[in-house]
């Protein structure tokens, strides 16, 4: 590959990085707080590419050598390698969805929480039904010695997974990533008392905001650390701008 081709690919790659961060699309692939680092990387890569192109242009003006026909053909073939990067400027893959992580028989993957000593968690906010992530509910239901979830309603957001042979209870799911979409895992919470709520006639993978009471201690190693929530209210919502959950935040 020629230097010109390398610089062109670097420029395209840098532009892709800048575009997805400026358009707030990086959350489809990496954690939201990685945005500034991606933007800085894109600016540096594009800047290096432009500097290299300027240097090549000056060298070309000084050069009096003719390129052979074979070299020209090789250069044209090398330019084809830029097509995938160029496409990313206009067509960006969507974020991982339920269809990607869930098979017809049920959840394909579930976060495996390592056994940990029981600890005292901070009290829940004083709100009537504080919003918690599925991962936060799981940790509190599995390891909290204070029983902070007992007698409290919480609000959780996720997509609906109807009961099946692999999971006899319906689930509310969310995709969790530690770093990027490559390490994505499905996390979920078991639901009961859905009669009389929109969940009763929900379509698979539809998004909901669910309010209910979590059973303390219901997330155990035996059931794959999937806590139980008794639903008190639910409403259908559009998928959030960022569909992922992050461990620890």
N, C-alpha and C positions, 0 to 999 in steps of 0.2 A: 504494500500500500504506500502511495506517495505521501510526501509531507503535506501537499495541498489537500489530499483526501483526509488525512488525519485531522488537520485543522478544521476542515469543513464539518466533519463528524463531531468534533469537540464543540464547535459553535452551535450546531443543532442540539446537541445534548444539553449544553448550558441553557439554551433558550427553552427547552422542554422543562427543565428544573425551575426556571424563573416563572414560566407560565403557570405550572400547576400550583405553585405557592401563591402567586398573585391572585389567581382565580379561586384560591382556597380549596383546591382539589387534592392537595397532598394528603388530606385526611382519609382518602380512599385507600391509601397504601401504607402510611406510616402514622405514628402517633402525632397528635395535633401539635404538641410542643416541639416537634422536630422541624417545624416550618422555618424558623430563622436560620437554622443550620443548612437546610436545603437551599434557601434563597442565597445565602452567602456562597455556598458551593457553586450554584449556577452562575453567579456573577463572576467568580474567580475563573471558572472553566471557560466561560464565554470571553472574558478578558484575555486569557492566555491564548485562546484560539485566534482572536483578532490581532493580537501582537504577533503571533506566528504568521498569519496571513500577510500582515504588513511587511514582515521580514522577507517572506517568500516573494512578494511583489517587487521589492527593491532588488532582490537577487535576480529575478527574471529580467528586469530591465537592463541589468548589467551583463546578463548572459547573452552570448551570441551563438549558442549551440542549438542545433535543430534536434527535435525529438524524432525517434524512429517511428514507423507505422505501428510496429508491435507494441511499443511503449504506449502509444496513444490508445490502442485497443485495450491494453491492460488497465489504463486509467479509466476508460469508460466502464469497464466491468467493475472496477472498484467502487465507482459511484453508486452502483446498485446496492451496495451495503448500507447506504445512507437512507434507503427507502423506509425501513422500520422506524428509525428515529424521526424521520420527517413526518410519518403518519401520526406519531404521538403528538405532534404540534396541533393536529386537527381532530384526532379521534383518540380519546382517552378511555381506557377500560373502566367499567363501573366498579364500585366497591363490592366486596364479597357480600353475598346475600344468603338468606336461608336456603335457597335452592342449591347453593354451592356446598354448604356444610351439613345438610340433612339429606339422608337417603329415604327411600320409601318406607323402610322399616324403622325409622326413628333417628335420633341424634347420631351423627357419624363420629363425633369427637366430643369429649367433655373434659374440661379442665380438671386435672387431678391435683387436689390440694394435699401436700404432704402432711403426715401426722405432725401436729404441733402441740406444745403444752397449752392447756387452757389458760387464758389471760383475761384480765379485766379490761374491757373496752370502754372508751369514753361514752358518756350518756348520749342518747339521741337528742337532736335538736328539739326545742319545745313546741315546734309546729304540730298541728293536729295530726298530720300524716306526712312526715318528712320524706322527701324523695331520696331513695337509696338505689344504688346499682345492684344488680344480681350478685356480683362478686362480694359486695359489702354485706348483703343479707346472708350469703353463704358463710362467710367468715364468722359473723356474729352467731348464726344458728349452730355452728359447729364448735366454736372455741370460746365464746364469751361466758365468763363465770358470773357476770352480774345479771344475766338474763334480761338485758336491755330491751330485747324485742317483746318480752312478755307483756300482754295487755296493751300493746301499742299498735296503732295502724300505721302502715307505711305505704308509700307510693313507688311503684316500679314500672319501668317502660321496657317493652320488648315485643317480639313477634310471636304469634300464636302457633302452637304445634298441637294438632289434635291427638287424642289418645290413639294408641296403636298396640300391636302385640308386644313390641319392645318396651313400651312405657304405657301401662294401663291408665294412667292419669294424664290429663292434658298438661302441657307445659307452656311456660312463657320463656322465650329464649333470647339470647343476645350473643353476638360474636365478640370475643375478647382477643385483643392482640397485646403482646408484651412490647414488641419493637415495631414490627411491620406485618403486612398481610401474610407473609410467608409462615409466621408462627401462629396463625389464627386458630382459635379453639371455640367450640360452642359451649356456652354456659346456660343453665336453665334452672327454673324453679317450678315445682309441682303446684297445681292449682286445684282447689275444690270449692264447692258451693257456688258454682257458676250459673245455676238456674236463675232465671229472671234478669240476667245481665246480657249485654251484647255478645259476650263470649259464647253463649249457648248456641248461637247460629253463626259463629265466626268462620271465615274462610281461612284455610291454612296459610300461614306466613303473613297474615294481616297484622298490622301494628296496633298495639293497645297501650293505654296508660291504665294500670290496674292499681286499685287500692284494696288493702286487706291486712289481716293479721298473720304474722309468721309464727309457726310453732317453734319455740326455742328448743334447741337440741335435735331438730329434725334433719339436719344435714350430717350424715354419718358416713364412715368409710364403706359400710355395707351397701348403702343406696347411692354410692358414687358422689357423695356430698351434694345432693340435690335437695335443697330445703323445701318445706311445704308452706303454702300460703292459702289461707281461707279468704276468698274474695268477698268484699263488701260492696265494691262498685268498680265499674270499668267503662271506658269510652274508647272508641276507635280514633286513631290519630294517623296523620301522615308520617312516613318514615322520617326520623330526625335527620338534620343535615350531616351529622356524624353518627353513623350507625354502630360504631364500635364502643366497647368498654375497655378500660385500661386497668390492669392490676395496680393497686396503689394510687389510683387517681382517676 
